[in-house]
């Protein structure tokens, strides 16, 4: 895959050999400098996944289950809980931090609510 933005190029793929071959062909044809493995591209932080810290999946699933139950009375967190629910198989530290942020939001908004008036 080749991502282009003005004069910045990002090459990525599944095969390191194919990436190296593509970069060599491009360097033969054009004046290009290779800066190696990239960490940021257009303000987006990129990771190879090797530095991912996995957390206890049982604890994470219990937390997400509680948040999903809470969605019955707190519809304002439904979207966010749906997002963090996607990572129940192999949750990492960032997923747990996102779930904890939802809990902090709930704690800070305990006094808020919706009042439904009965129709006359």
PDB file as gemmi writes it, atoms N, CA and C in Angstrom:
CRYST1    1.000    1.000    1.000  90.00  90.00  90.00 P 1                      
ATOM      1  N   UNK A   1       0.851  -1.164   0.000  1.00  0.00           N  
ATOM      2  CA  UNK A   1       0.000   0.000   0.000  1.00  0.00           C  
ATOM      3  C   UNK A   1       0.899   1.230   0.000  1.00  0.00           C  
ATOM      4  N   UNK A   2       0.550   2.176  -0.813  1.00  0.00           N  
ATOM      5  CA  UNK A   2       1.299   3.422  -0.913  1.00  0.00           C  
ATOM      6  C   UNK A   2       0.370   4.575  -0.569  1.00  0.00           C  
ATOM      7  N   UNK A   3       0.730   5.345   0.452  1.00  0.00           N  
ATOM      8  CA  UNK A   3      -0.039   6.538   0.843  1.00  0.00           C  
ATOM      9  C   UNK A   3       0.757   7.763   0.410  1.00  0.00           C  
ATOM     10  N   UNK A   4       0.100   8.652  -0.318  1.00  0.00           N  
ATOM     11  CA  UNK A   4       0.753   9.851  -0.822  1.00  0.00           C  
ATOM     12  C   UNK A   4       0.096  11.097  -0.262  1.00  0.00           C  
ATOM     13  N   UNK A   5       0.918  12.072   0.121  1.00  0.00           N  
ATOM     14  CA  UNK A   5       0.418  13.383   0.500  1.00  0.00           C  
ATOM     15  C   UNK A   5       1.479  14.397   0.101  1.00  0.00           C  
ATOM     16  N   UNK A   6       1.219  15.136  -0.941  1.00  0.00           N  
ATOM     17  CA  UNK A   6       2.141  16.120  -1.519  1.00  0.00           C  
ATOM     18  C   UNK A   6       3.494  15.454  -1.798  1.00  0.00           C  
ATOM     19  N   UNK A   7       4.491  15.679  -0.922  1.00  0.00           N  
ATOM     20  CA  UNK A   7       5.801  15.062  -1.158  1.00  0.00           C  
ATOM     21  C   UNK A   7       6.143  14.021  -0.101  1.00  0.00           C  
ATOM     22  N   UNK A   8       5.190  13.625   0.716  1.00  0.00           N  
ATOM     23  CA  UNK A   8       5.397  12.575   1.710  1.00  0.00           C  
ATOM     24  C   UNK A   8       4.783  11.279   1.202  1.00  0.00           C  
ATOM     25  N   UNK A   9       5.523  10.205   1.341  1.00  0.00           N  
ATOM     26  CA  UNK A   9       5.074   8.895   0.894  1.00  0.00           C  
ATOM     27  C   UNK A   9       5.225   7.901   2.034  1.00  0.00           C  
ATOM     28  N   UNK A  10       4.269   7.038   2.161  1.00  0.00           N  
ATOM     29  CA  UNK A  10       4.313   5.978   3.166  1.00  0.00           C  
ATOM     30  C   UNK A  10       4.041   4.664   2.450  1.00  0.00           C  
ATOM     31  N   UNK A  11       4.956   3.713   2.606  1.00  0.00           N  
ATOM     32  CA  UNK A  11       4.809   2.403   1.985  1.00  0.00           C  
ATOM     33  C   UNK A  11       4.624   1.388   3.097  1.00  0.00           C  
ATOM     34  N   UNK A  12       3.584   0.573   2.982  1.00  0.00           N  
ATOM     35  CA  UNK A  12       3.324  -0.453   3.990  1.00  0.00           C  
ATOM     36  C   UNK A  12       2.788  -1.701   3.317  1.00  0.00           C  
ATOM     37  N   UNK A  13       2.855  -2.806   4.014  1.00  0.00           N  
ATOM     38  CA  UNK A  13       2.362  -4.057   3.459  1.00  0.00           C  
ATOM     39  C   UNK A  13       2.668  -5.225   4.370  1.00  0.00           C  
ATOM     40  N   UNK A  14       2.319  -6.418   3.908  1.00  0.00           N  
ATOM     41  CA  UNK A  14       2.511  -7.631   4.697  1.00  0.00           C  
ATOM     42  C   UNK A  14       3.903  -8.228   4.540  1.00  0.00           C  
ATOM     43  N   UNK A  15       4.560  -7.957   3.421  1.00  0.00           N  
ATOM     44  CA  UNK A  15       5.840  -8.586   3.114  1.00  0.00           C  
ATOM     45  C   UNK A  15       6.959  -7.553   3.118  1.00  0.00           C  
ATOM     46  N   UNK A  16       7.915  -7.730   4.020  1.00  0.00           N  
ATOM     47  CA  UNK A  16       9.049  -6.808   4.083  1.00  0.00           C  
ATOM     48  C   UNK A  16       9.877  -6.881   2.807  1.00  0.00           C  
ATOM     49  N   UNK A  17       9.988  -8.077   2.214  1.00  0.00           N  
ATOM     50  CA  UNK A  17      10.764  -8.225   0.983  1.00  0.00           C  
ATOM     51  C   UNK A  17      10.131  -7.421  -0.154  1.00  0.00           C  
ATOM     52  N   UNK A  18       8.811  -7.469  -0.279  1.00  0.00           N  
ATOM     53  CA  UNK A  18       8.141  -6.709  -1.337  1.00  0.00           C  
ATOM     54  C   UNK A  18       8.257  -5.206  -1.108  1.00  0.00           C  
ATOM     55  N   UNK A  19       8.182  -4.788   0.147  1.00  0.00           N  
ATOM     56  CA  UNK A  19       8.340  -3.363   0.458  1.00  0.00           C  
ATOM     57  C   UNK A  19       9.744  -2.908   0.081  1.00  0.00           C  
ATOM     58  N   UNK A  20      10.770  -3.701   0.473  1.00  0.00           N  
ATOM     59  CA  UNK A  20      12.152  -3.338   0.146  1.00  0.00           C  
ATOM     60  C   UNK A  20      12.366  -3.294  -1.364  1.00  0.00           C  
ATOM     61  N   UNK A  21      11.785  -4.247  -2.081  1.00  0.00           N  
ATOM     62  CA  UNK A  21      11.912  -4.289  -3.536  1.00  0.00           C  
ATOM     63  C   UNK A  21      11.254  -3.050  -4.170  1.00  0.00           C  
ATOM     64  N   UNK A  22      10.057  -2.689  -3.673  1.00  0.00           N  
ATOM     65  CA  UNK A  22       9.353  -1.517  -4.192  1.00  0.00           C  
ATOM     66  C   UNK A  22      10.162  -0.248  -3.927  1.00  0.00           C  
ATOM     67  N   UNK A  23      10.705  -0.115  -2.704  1.00  0.00           N  
ATOM     68  CA  UNK A  23      11.495   1.071  -2.372  1.00  0.00           C  
ATOM     69  C   UNK A  23      12.751   1.157  -3.245  1.00  0.00           C  
ATOM     70  N   UNK A  24      13.386   0.020  -3.512  1.00  0.00           N  
ATOM     71  CA  UNK A  24      14.572   0.022  -4.365  1.00  0.00           C  
ATOM     72  C   UNK A  24      14.224   0.480  -5.776  1.00  0.00           C  
ATOM     73  N   UNK A  25      13.104  -0.018  -6.307  1.00  0.00           N  
ATOM     74  CA  UNK A  25      12.673   0.391  -7.644  1.00  0.00           C  
ATOM     75  C   UNK A  25      12.376   1.889  -7.693  1.00  0.00           C  
ATOM     76  N   UNK A  26      11.739   2.401  -6.657  1.00  0.00           N  
ATOM     77  CA  UNK A  26      11.430   3.834  -6.605  1.00  0.00           C  
ATOM     78  C   UNK A  26      12.707   4.666  -6.495  1.00  0.00           C  
ATOM     79  N   UNK A  27      13.682   4.199  -5.700  1.00  0.00           N  
ATOM     80  CA  UNK A  27      14.945   4.933  -5.543  1.00  0.00           C  
ATOM     81  C   UNK A  27      15.771   4.919  -6.822  1.00  0.00           C  
ATOM     82  N   UNK A  28      15.632   3.839  -7.593  1.00  0.00           N  
ATOM     83  CA  UNK A  28      16.339   3.785  -8.887  1.00  0.00           C  
ATOM     84  C   UNK A  28      15.760   4.796  -9.866  1.00  0.00           C  
ATOM     85  N   UNK A  29      14.467   5.037  -9.788  1.00  0.00           N  
ATOM     86  CA  UNK A  29      13.784   5.915 -10.734  1.00  0.00           C  
ATOM     87  C   UNK A  29      13.742   7.375 -10.275  1.00  0.00           C  
ATOM     88  N   UNK A  30      13.584   7.589  -8.955  1.00  0.00           N  
ATOM     89  CA  UNK A  30      13.411   8.941  -8.412  1.00  0.00           C  
ATOM     90  C   UNK A  30      14.417   9.197  -7.296  1.00  0.00           C  
ATOM     91  N   UNK A  31      14.601  10.488  -6.990  1.00  0.00           N  
ATOM     92  CA  UNK A  31      15.462  10.855  -5.878  1.00  0.00           C  
ATOM     93  C   UNK A  31      14.629  10.808  -4.595  1.00  0.00           C  
ATOM     94  N   UNK A  32      14.833   9.750  -3.827  1.00  0.00           N  
ATOM     95  CA  UNK A  32      14.014   9.494  -2.633  1.00  0.00           C  
ATOM     96  C   UNK A  32      14.936   9.199  -1.460  1.00  0.00           C  
ATOM     97  N   UNK A  33      14.545   9.689  -0.274  1.00  0.00           N  
ATOM     98  CA  UNK A  33      15.283   9.328   0.938  1.00  0.00           C  
ATOM     99  C   UNK A  33      14.379   8.443   1.797  1.00  0.00           C  
ATOM    100  N   UNK A  34      14.972   7.414   2.348  1.00  0.00           N  
ATOM    101  CA  UNK A  34      14.249   6.469   3.192  1.00  0.00           C  
ATOM    102  C   UNK A  34      14.560   6.805   4.643  1.00  0.00           C  
ATOM    103  N   UNK A  35      13.527   7.175   5.430  1.00  0.00           N  
ATOM    104  CA  UNK A  35      13.753   7.524   6.838  1.00  0.00           C  
ATOM    105  C   UNK A  35      13.534   6.340   7.763  1.00  0.00           C  
ATOM    106  N   UNK A  36      13.277   5.171   7.205  1.00  0.00           N  
ATOM    107  CA  UNK A  36      13.130   3.969   8.022  1.00  0.00           C  
ATOM    108  C   UNK A  36      11.704   3.780   8.513  1.00  0.00           C  
ATOM    109  N   UNK A  37      11.583   3.091   9.624  1.00  0.00           N  
ATOM    110  CA  UNK A  37      10.262   2.816  10.188  1.00  0.00           C  
ATOM    111  C   UNK A  37       9.680   4.111  10.736  1.00  0.00           C  
ATOM    112  N   UNK A  38       8.471   4.400  10.337  1.00  0.00           N  
ATOM    113  CA  UNK A  38       7.831   5.672  10.670  1.00  0.00           C  
ATOM    114  C   UNK A  38       7.012   5.545  11.957  1.00  0.00           C  
ATOM    115  N   UNK A  39       6.964   6.625  12.713  1.00  0.00           N  
ATOM    116  CA  UNK A  39       6.136   6.638  13.921  1.00  0.00           C  
ATOM    117  C   UNK A  39       4.962   7.602  13.788  1.00  0.00           C  
ATOM    118  N   UNK A  40       5.118   8.653  12.969  1.00  0.00           N  
ATOM    119  CA  UNK A  40       4.031   9.606  12.737  1.00  0.00           C  
ATOM    120  C   UNK A  40       3.911   9.864  11.242  1.00  0.00           C  
ATOM    121  N   UNK A  41       2.671   9.980  10.755  1.00  0.00           N  
ATOM    122  CA  UNK A  41       2.415  10.342   9.361  1.00  0.00           C  
ATOM    123  C   UNK A  41       1.166  11.199   9.331  1.00  0.00           C  
ATOM    124  N   UNK A  42       1.316  12.457   8.922  1.00  0.00           N  
ATOM    125  CA  UNK A  42       0.211  13.420   8.846  1.00  0.00           C  
ATOM    126  C   UNK A  42      -0.508  13.565  10.180  1.00  0.00           C  
ATOM    127  N   UNK A  43       0.248  13.570  11.263  1.00  0.00           N  
ATOM    128  CA  UNK A  43      -0.328  13.757  12.589  1.00  0.00           C  
ATOM    129  C   UNK A  43      -0.929  12.509  13.201  1.00  0.00           C  
ATOM    130  N   UNK A  44      -0.786  11.367  12.530  1.00  0.00           N  
ATOM    131  CA  UNK A  44      -1.331  10.109  13.035  1.00  0.00           C  
ATOM    132  C   UNK A  44      -0.181   9.278  13.580  1.00  0.00           C  
ATOM    133  N   UNK A  45      -0.310   8.823  14.827  1.00  0.00           N  
ATOM    134  CA  UNK A  45       0.715   7.977  15.426  1.00  0.00           C  
ATOM    135  C   UNK A  45       0.527   6.549  14.921  1.00  0.00           C  
ATOM    136  N   UNK A  46       1.600   5.982  14.415  1.00  0.00           N  
ATOM    137  CA  UNK A  46       1.560   4.626  13.872  1.00  0.00           C  
ATOM    138  C   UNK A  46       2.341   3.689  14.772  1.00  0.00           C  
ATOM    139  N   UNK A  47       1.868   2.456  14.868  1.00  0.00           N  
ATOM    140  CA  UNK A  47       2.520   1.470  15.718  1.00  0.00           C  
ATOM    141  C   UNK A  47       2.565   0.140  14.986  1.00  0.00           C  
ATOM    142  N   UNK A  48       3.635  -0.612  15.215  1.00  0.00           N  
ATOM    143  CA  UNK A  48       3.753  -1.933  14.610  1.00  0.00           C  
ATOM    144  C   UNK A  48       2.989  -2.981  15.402  1.00  0.00           C  
ATOM    145  N   UNK A  49       2.533  -2.631  16.574  1.00  0.00           N  
ATOM    146  CA  UNK A  49       1.795  -3.576  17.409  1.00  0.00           C  
ATOM    147  C   UNK A  49       2.696  -4.346  18.345  1.00  0.00           C  
ATOM    148  N   UNK A  50       4.004  -4.212  18.198  1.00  0.00           N  
ATOM    149  CA  UNK A  50       4.935  -4.936  19.055  1.00  0.00           C  
ATOM    150  C   UNK A  50       4.980  -4.360  20.463  1.00  0.00           C  
ATOM    151  N   UNK A  51       4.637  -3.075  20.615  1.00  0.00           N  
ATOM    152  CA  UNK A  51       4.680  -2.440  21.925  1.00  0.00           C  
ATOM    153  C   UNK A  51       3.318  -2.436  22.620  1.00  0.00           C  
ATOM    154  N   UNK A  52       2.390  -3.254  22.143  1.00  0.00           N  
ATOM    155  CA  UNK A  52       1.049  -3.307  22.705  1.00  0.00           C  
ATOM    156  C   UNK A  52       1.068  -4.092  24.007  1.00  0.00           C  
ATOM    157  N   UNK A  53       0.574  -3.477  25.084  1.00  0.00           N  
ATOM    158  CA  UNK A  53       0.499  -4.163  26.382  1.00  0.00           C  
ATOM    159  C   UNK A  53      -0.878  -4.750  26.558  1.00  0.00           C  
ATOM    160  N   UNK A  54      -0.973  -6.073  26.551  1.00  0.00           N  
ATOM    161  CA  UNK A  54      -2.257  -6.738  26.747  1.00  0.00           C  
ATOM    162  C   UNK A  54      -2.624  -6.715  28.221  1.00  0.00           C  
ATOM    163  N   UNK A  55      -3.926  -6.640  28.484  1.00  0.00           N  
ATOM    164  CA  UNK A  55      -4.429  -6.651  29.854  1.00  0.00           C  
ATOM    165  C   UNK A  55      -5.247  -7.925  30.065  1.00  0.00           C  
ATOM    166  N   UNK A  56      -5.638  -8.177  31.297  1.00  0.00           N  
ATOM    167  CA  UNK A  56      -6.424  -9.355  31.638  1.00  0.00           C  
ATOM    168  C   UNK A  56      -7.769  -9.289  30.917  1.00  0.00           C  
ATOM    169  N   UNK A  57      -7.994 -10.220  29.998  1.00  0.00           N  
ATOM    170  CA  UNK A  57      -9.209 -10.170  29.189  1.00  0.00           C  
ATOM    171  C   UNK A  57     -10.457 -10.474  30.014  1.00  0.00           C  
ATOM    172  N   UNK A  58     -10.334 -11.277  31.068  1.00  0.00           N  
ATOM    173  CA  UNK A  58     -11.497 -11.577  31.918  1.00  0.00           C  
ATOM    174  C   UNK A  58     -11.964 -10.319  32.638  1.00  0.00           C  
ATOM    175  N   UNK A  59     -11.027  -9.594  33.214  1.00  0.00           N  
ATOM    176  CA  UNK A  59     -11.367  -8.339  33.891  1.00  0.00           C  
ATOM    177  C   UNK A  59     -11.977  -7.348  32.909  1.00  0.00           C  
ATOM    178  N   UNK A  60     -11.393  -7.261  31.712  1.00  0.00           N  
ATOM    179  CA  UNK A  60     -11.895  -6.339  30.695  1.00  0.00           C  
ATOM    180  C   UNK A  60     -13.321  -6.709  30.285  1.00  0.00           C  
ATOM    181  N   UNK A  61     -13.574  -8.002  30.070  1.00  0.00           N  
ATOM    182  CA  UNK A  61     -14.925  -8.437  29.682  1.00  0.00           C  
ATOM    183  C   UNK A  61     -15.935  -8.151  30.779  1.00  0.00           C  
ATOM    184  N   UNK A  62     -15.537  -8.313  32.042  1.00  0.00           N  
ATOM    185  CA  UNK A  62     -16.448  -7.993  33.149  1.00  0.00           C  
ATOM    186  C   UNK A  62     -16.785  -6.504  33.160  1.00  0.00           C  
ATOM    187  N   UNK A  63     -15.779  -5.668  32.940  1.00  0.00           N  
ATOM    188  CA  UNK A  63     -15.997  -4.224  32.902  1.00  0.00           C  
ATOM    189  C   UNK A  63     -16.914  -3.840  31.750  1.00  0.00           C  
ATOM    190  N   UNK A  64     -16.667  -4.394  30.574  1.00  0.00           N  
ATOM    191  CA  UNK A  64     -17.491  -4.083  29.409  1.00  0.00           C  
ATOM    192  C   UNK A  64     -18.914  -4.600  29.610  1.00  0.00           C  
ATOM    193  N   UNK A  65     -19.066  -5.772  30.211  1.00  0.00           N  
ATOM    194  CA  UNK A  65     -20.394  -6.295  30.497  1.00  0.00           C  
ATOM    195  C   UNK A  65     -21.175  -5.382  31.418  1.00  0.00           C  
ATOM    196  N   UNK A  66     -20.499  -4.847  32.421  1.00  0.00           N  
ATOM    197  CA  UNK A  66     -21.158  -3.901  33.331  1.00  0.00           C  
ATOM    198  C   UNK A  66     -21.542  -2.615  32.603  1.00  0.00           C  
ATOM    199  N   UNK A  67     -20.667  -2.134  31.753  1.00  0.00           N  
ATOM    200  CA  UNK A  67     -20.979  -0.926  30.989  1.00  0.00           C  
ATOM    201  C   UNK A  67     -22.142  -1.165  30.024  1.00  0.00           C  
ATOM    202  N   UNK A  68     -22.187  -2.353  29.411  1.00  0.00           N  
ATOM    203  CA  UNK A  68     -23.290  -2.658  28.491  1.00  0.00           C  
ATOM    204  C   UNK A  68     -24.618  -2.725  29.252  1.00  0.00           C  
ATOM    205  N   UNK A  69     -24.598  -3.254  30.458  1.00  0.00           N  
ATOM    206  CA  UNK A  69     -25.800  -3.281  31.283  1.00  0.00           C  
ATOM    207  C   UNK A  69     -26.219  -1.855  31.632  1.00  0.00           C  
ATOM    208  N   UNK A  70     -25.245  -1.012  31.926  1.00  0.00           N  
ATOM    209  CA  UNK A  70     -25.525   0.378  32.277  1.00  0.00           C  
ATOM    210  C   UNK A  70     -26.136   1.145  31.117  1.00  0.00           C  
ATOM    211  N   UNK A  71     -25.877   0.705  29.889  1.00  0.00           N  
ATOM    212  CA  UNK A  71     -26.438   1.372  28.708  1.00  0.00           C  
ATOM    213  C   UNK A  71     -27.968   1.345  28.704  1.00  0.00           C  
ATOM    214  N   UNK A  72     -28.580   0.400  29.431  1.00  0.00           N  
ATOM    215  CA  UNK A  72     -30.043   0.344  29.490  1.00  0.00           C  
ATOM    216  C   UNK A  72     -30.635   1.602  30.107  1.00  0.00           C  
ATOM    217  N   UNK A  73     -29.921   2.194  31.040  1.00  0.00           N  
ATOM    218  CA  UNK A  73     -30.424   3.407  31.670  1.00  0.00           C  
ATOM    219  C   UNK A  73     -29.620   4.645  31.292  1.00  0.00           C  
ATOM    220  N   UNK A  74     -28.488   4.472  30.652  1.00  0.00           N  
ATOM    221  CA  UNK A  74     -27.643   5.595  30.253  1.00  0.00           C  
ATOM    222  C   UNK A  74     -27.362   5.511  28.761  1.00  0.00           C  
ATOM    223  N   UNK A  75     -28.313   5.950  27.957  1.00  0.00           N  
ATOM    224  CA  UNK A  75     -28.158   5.844  26.504  1.00  0.00           C  
ATOM    225  C   UNK A  75     -27.064   6.759  25.960  1.00  0.00           C  
ATOM    226  N   UNK A  76     -26.594   7.712  26.755  1.00  0.00           N  
ATOM    227  CA  UNK A  76     -25.551   8.622  26.290  1.00  0.00           C  
ATOM    228  C   UNK A  76     -24.185   7.954  26.148  1.00  0.00           C  
ATOM    229  N   UNK A  77     -24.013   6.766  26.700  1.00  0.00           N  
ATOM    230  CA  UNK A  77     -22.729   6.081  26.589  1.00  0.00           C  
ATOM    231  C   UNK A  77     -22.781   4.890  25.631  1.00  0.00           C  
ATOM    232  N   UNK A  78     -23.903   4.687  24.975  1.00  0.00           N  
ATOM    233  CA  UNK A  78     -24.095   3.499  24.137  1.00  0.00           C  
ATOM    234  C   UNK A  78     -23.060   3.410  23.020  1.00  0.00           C  
ATOM    235  N   UNK A  79     -22.807   4.484  22.324  1.00  0.00           N  
ATOM    236  CA  UNK A  79     -21.864   4.458  21.207  1.00  0.00           C  
ATOM    237  C   UNK A  79     -20.452   4.117  21.697  1.00  0.00           C  
ATOM    238  N   UNK A  80     -20.018   4.784  22.749  1.00  0.00           N  
ATOM    239  CA  UNK A  80     -18.672   4.577  23.262  1.00  0.00           C  
ATOM    240  C   UNK A  80     -18.483   3.159  23.784  1.00  0.00           C  
ATOM    241  N   UNK A  81     -19.490   2.646  24.471  1.00  0.00           N  
ATOM    242  CA  UNK A  81     -19.412   1.274  24.974  1.00  0.00           C  
ATOM    243  C   UNK A  81     -19.365   0.290  23.804  1.00  0.00           C  
ATOM    244  N   UNK A  82     -20.092   0.591  22.752  1.00  0.00           N  
ATOM    245  CA  UNK A  82     -20.029  -0.243  21.559  1.00  0.00           C  
ATOM    246  C   UNK A  82     -18.636  -0.275  20.950  1.00  0.00           C  
ATOM    247  N   UNK A  83     -17.954   0.867  20.980  1.00  0.00           N  
ATOM    248  CA  UNK A  83     -16.590   0.913  20.443  1.00  0.00           C  
ATOM    249  C   UNK A  83     -15.628   0.057  21.258  1.00  0.00           C  
ATOM    250  N   UNK A  84     -15.655   0.216  22.585  1.00  0.00           N  
ATOM    251  CA  UNK A  84     -14.715  -0.561  23.403  1.00  0.00           C  
ATOM    252  C   UNK A  84     -15.099  -2.038  23.457  1.00  0.00           C  
ATOM    253  N   UNK A  85     -16.333  -2.369  23.107  1.00  0.00           N  
ATOM    254  CA  UNK A  85     -16.757  -3.774  23.093  1.00  0.00           C  
ATOM    255  C   UNK A  85     -16.111  -4.566  21.973  1.00  0.00           C  
ATOM    256  N   UNK A  86     -15.584  -3.895  20.983  1.00  0.00           N  
ATOM    257  CA  UNK A  86     -14.982  -4.577  19.843  1.00  0.00           C  
ATOM    258  C   UNK A  86     -13.683  -5.292  20.181  1.00  0.00           C  
ATOM    259  N   UNK A  87     -13.105  -4.983  21.324  1.00  0.00           N  
ATOM    260  CA  UNK A  87     -11.765  -5.470  21.639  1.00  0.00           C  
ATOM    261  C   UNK A  87     -11.750  -6.468  22.789  1.00  0.00           C  
ATOM    262  N   UNK A  88     -12.844  -7.193  22.983  1.00  0.00           N  
ATOM    263  CA  UNK A  88     -12.928  -8.096  24.124  1.00  0.00           C  
ATOM    264  C   UNK A  88     -12.044  -9.335  23.971  1.00  0.00           C  
ATOM    265  N   UNK A  89     -11.679  -9.710  22.769  1.00  0.00           N  
ATOM    266  CA  UNK A  89     -10.860 -10.907  22.583  1.00  0.00           C  
ATOM    267  C   UNK A  89      -9.420 -10.680  23.043  1.00  0.00           C  
ATOM    268  N   UNK A  90      -8.804  -9.578  22.604  1.00  0.00           N  
ATOM    269  CA  UNK A  90      -7.421  -9.271  22.973  1.00  0.00           C  
ATOM    270  C   UNK A  90      -7.311  -7.795  23.354  1.00  0.00           C  
ATOM    271  N   UNK A  91      -7.829  -7.410  24.515  1.00  0.00           N  
ATOM    272  CA  UNK A  91      -7.766  -5.995  24.898  1.00  0.00           C  
ATOM    273  C   UNK A  91      -6.349  -5.582  25.292  1.00  0.00           C  
ATOM    274  N   UNK A  92      -5.991  -4.363  24.924  1.00  0.00           N  
ATOM    275  CA  UNK A  92      -4.687  -3.835  25.329  1.00  0.00           C  
ATOM    276  C   UNK A  92      -4.908  -2.697  26.333  1.00  0.00           C  
ATOM    277  N   UNK A  93      -3.809  -2.157  26.782  1.00  0.00           N  
ATOM    278  CA  UNK A  93      -3.851  -1.112  27.807  1.00  0.00           C  
ATOM    279  C   UNK A  93      -4.692   0.094  27.369  1.00  0.00           C  
ATOM    280  N   UNK A  94      -4.584   0.488  26.103  1.00  0.00           N  
ATOM    281  CA  UNK A  94      -5.346   1.640  25.612  1.00  0.00           C  
ATOM    282  C   UNK A  94      -6.852   1.388  25.647  1.00  0.00           C  
ATOM    283  N   UNK A  95      -7.273   0.154  25.372  1.00  0.00           N  
ATOM    284  CA  UNK A  95      -8.697  -0.177  25.424  1.00  0.00           C  
ATOM    285  C   UNK A  95      -9.213  -0.091  26.861  1.00  0.00           C  
ATOM    286  N   UNK A  96      -8.412  -0.589  27.806  1.00  0.00           N  
ATOM    287  CA  UNK A  96      -8.808  -0.503  29.217  1.00  0.00           C  
ATOM    288  C   UNK A  96      -8.886   0.952  29.667  1.00  0.00           C  
ATOM    289  N   UNK A  97      -7.947   1.767  29.226  1.00  0.00           N  
ATOM    290  CA  UNK A  97      -7.982   3.193  29.582  1.00  0.00           C  
ATOM    291  C   UNK A  97      -9.225   3.874  29.016  1.00  0.00           C  
ATOM    292  N   UNK A  98      -9.632   3.504  27.814  1.00  0.00           N  
ATOM    293  CA  UNK A  98     -10.844   4.077  27.221  1.00  0.00           C  
ATOM    294  C   UNK A  98     -12.076   3.662  28.018  1.00  0.00           C  
ATOM    295  N   UNK A  99     -12.136   2.405  28.446  1.00  0.00           N  
ATOM    296  CA  UNK A  99     -13.273   1.937  29.250  1.00  0.00           C  
ATOM    297  C   UNK A  99     -13.303   2.646  30.595  1.00  0.00           C  
ATOM    298  N   UNK A 100     -12.139   2.857  31.194  1.00  0.00           N  
ATOM    299  CA  UNK A 100     -12.082   3.580  32.472  1.00  0.00           C  
ATOM    300  C   UNK A 100     -12.507   5.035  32.305  1.00  0.00           C  
ATOM    301  N   UNK A 101     -12.215   5.613  31.144  1.00  0.00           N  
ATOM    302  CA  UNK A 101     -12.640   6.989  30.883  1.00  0.00           C  
ATOM    303  C   UNK A 101     -14.167   7.083  30.843  1.00  0.00           C  
ATOM    304  N   UNK A 102     -14.802   6.056  30.277  1.00  0.00           N  
ATOM    305  CA  UNK A 102     -16.271   6.017  30.266  1.00  0.00           C  
ATOM    306  C   UNK A 102     -16.788   5.957  31.697  1.00  0.00           C  
ATOM    307  N   UNK A 103     -16.142   5.148  32.539  1.00  0.00           N  
ATOM    308  CA  UNK A 103     -16.548   5.067  33.947  1.00  0.00           C  
ATOM    309  C   UNK A 103     -16.396   6.421  34.644  1.00  0.00           C  
ATOM    310  N   UNK A 104     -15.310   7.133  34.366  1.00  0.00           N  
ATOM    311  CA  UNK A 104     -15.127   8.460  34.972  1.00  0.00           C  
ATOM    312  C   UNK A 104     -16.208   9.429  34.506  1.00  0.00           C  
ATOM    313  N   UNK A 105     -16.597   9.328  33.238  1.00  0.00           N  
ATOM    314  CA  UNK A 105     -17.676  10.168  32.724  1.00  0.00           C  
ATOM    315  C   UNK A 105     -18.981   9.866  33.459  1.00  0.00           C  
ATOM    316  N   UNK A 106     -19.274   8.585  33.634  1.00  0.00           N  
ATOM    317  CA  UNK A 106     -20.507   8.193  34.333  1.00  0.00           C  
ATOM    318  C   UNK A 106     -20.483   8.718  35.761  1.00  0.00           C  
ATOM    319  N   UNK A 107     -19.361   8.572  36.437  1.00  0.00           N  
ATOM    320  CA  UNK A 107     -19.245   9.064  37.818  1.00  0.00           C  
ATOM    321  C   UNK A 107     -19.467  10.575  37.896  1.00  0.00           C  
ATOM    322  N   UNK A 108     -18.952  11.301  36.908  1.00  0.00           N  
ATOM    323  CA  UNK A 108     -19.085  12.758  36.914  1.00  0.00           C  
ATOM    324  C   UNK A 108     -20.458  13.261  36.503  1.00  0.00           C  
ATOM    325  N   UNK A 109     -21.297  12.387  35.956  1.00  0.00           N  
ATOM    326  CA  UNK A 109     -22.620  12.818  35.491  1.00  0.00           C  
ATOM    327  C   UNK A 109     -23.746  12.062  36.194  1.00  0.00           C  
ATOM    328  N   UNK A 110     -23.499  11.592  37.408  1.00  0.00           N  
ATOM    329  CA  UNK A 110     -24.525  10.835  38.150  1.00  0.00           C  
ATOM    330  C   UNK A 110     -25.770  11.663  38.433  1.00  0.00           C  
ATOM    331  N   UNK A 111     -25.607  12.967  38.579  1.00  0.00           N  
ATOM    332  CA  UNK A 111     -26.734  13.831  38.923  1.00  0.00           C  
ATOM    333  C   UNK A 111     -27.579  14.223  37.718  1.00  0.00           C  
ATOM    334  N   UNK A 112     -27.098  13.925  36.513  1.00  0.00           N  
ATOM    335  CA  UNK A 112     -27.848  14.269  35.311  1.00  0.00           C  
ATOM    336  C   UNK A 112     -28.883  13.198  35.018  1.00  0.00           C  
ATOM    337  N   UNK A 113     -29.899  13.569  34.306  1.00  0.00           N  
ATOM    338  CA  UNK A 113     -30.922  12.584  33.919  1.00  0.00           C  
ATOM    339  C   UNK A 113     -31.911  13.169  32.936  1.00  0.00           C  
ATOM    340  N   UNK A 114     -32.826  12.339  32.517  1.00  0.00           N  
ATOM    341  CA  UNK A 114     -33.875  12.746  31.611  1.00  0.00           C  
ATOM    342  C   UNK A 114     -35.202  12.535  32.330  1.00  0.00           C  
ATOM    343  N   UNK A 115     -36.046  13.539  32.305  1.00  0.00           N  
ATOM    344  CA  UNK A 115     -37.357  13.461  32.940  1.00  0.00           C  
ATOM    345  C   UNK A 115     -38.412  13.253  31.878  1.00  0.00           C  
ATOM    346  N   UNK A 116     -39.125  12.151  31.981  1.00  0.00           N  
ATOM    347  CA  UNK A 116     -40.211  11.847  31.059  1.00  0.00           C  
ATOM    348  C   UNK A 116     -41.524  12.151  31.762  1.00  0.00           C  
ATOM    349  N   UNK A 117     -42.290  13.075  31.216  1.00  0.00           N  
ATOM    350  CA  UNK A 117     -43.579  13.424  31.805  1.00  0.00           C  
ATOM    351  C   UNK A 117     -44.668  12.573  31.163  1.00  0.00           C  
ATOM    352  N   UNK A 118     -45.595  12.128  31.982  1.00  0.00           N  
ATOM    353  CA  UNK A 118     -46.701  11.325  31.477  1.00  0.00           C  
ATOM    354  C   UNK A 118     -47.664  12.214  30.689  1.00  0.00           C  
ATOM    355  N   UNK A 119     -48.165  11.688  29.608  1.00  0.00           N  
ATOM    356  CA  UNK A 119     -49.116  12.437  28.781  1.00  0.00           C  
ATOM    357  C   UNK A 119     -50.480  12.487  29.490  1.00  0.00           C  
ATOM    358  N   UNK A 120     -51.162  13.611  29.383  1.00  0.00           N  
ATOM    359  CA  UNK A 120     -52.482  13.760  30.023  1.00  0.00           C  
ATOM    360  C   UNK A 120     -53.596  13.457  29.068  1.00  0.00           C  
TER     361      UNK A 120                                                      
END                                                                             
